[in-house]
Amino acid sequence: MKNENPNSAPDNASLGVVAVHLMKGVVYRDQNPAVWQQLEELHGPVLDYVRIMGLDLILDEAEGYAFLRQLDDDAEDAPEQTKMPRLVARRPLSFPVSLLCVLLRKKMVEQDASGGDTRLILTREQIVEMMRVFLPDRANEARLFDQIDTHINKVSEFGFLKKLAGNPPAWEVRRIIKALVDADWLADFNDKLKVYRDHADTLV
């Protein structure tokens, strides 16, 4: 529950702990419950603090994640010295990584619609089967698996996949992917897949 007393002064130590965790990446409720509780209690002060640095706090209580996003400066004609330096670096996604994110998001929509487990867990083979029709070198399975492993690792670095212990290897799709691949992406999903197929065919 968020801090309901507007006159209470925030704990600067706790505020600093929460801010540092957010600066380092996504904060998940299940992975770091202590920091999550502090974040809920200090939601207002944290939001005020990060906005001084040109950042916005995205907190999804239902899904259990929070992260910082750069506030866009729409004033293109503003003097350069008045523009806030970009603190959160843009991460351009390659074609295969973008494709994997879209496919994972679609898989999550399908599972949510079925009313089953809220956790989406996929094996390496399942991810390979999802991607293989869109990628070149489909005849060379060993090379294809190596390529897809590289894309999986990159998506994991971004925090959208969490590798689980066990054999065969499996990954949990983190629900923060909903914040990346939104409803607008999914609305024209079929068009995107056609573009991906055409792109893959030109590389064969």
PyMOL commands that set and color helices and strands:
alter all, ss='L'
color gray80, all
select helices_A, chain A and resi 12-24+33-41+43-52+80-82+95-114+124-134+141-157+177-180+183-187+189-203
alter helices_A, ss='H'
color red, helices_A
select strands_A, chain A and resi 27-28+55-60+65-70+120-123+161-164+170-173
alter strands_A, ss='S'
color yellow, strands_A
deselect
rebuild
show_as cartoon
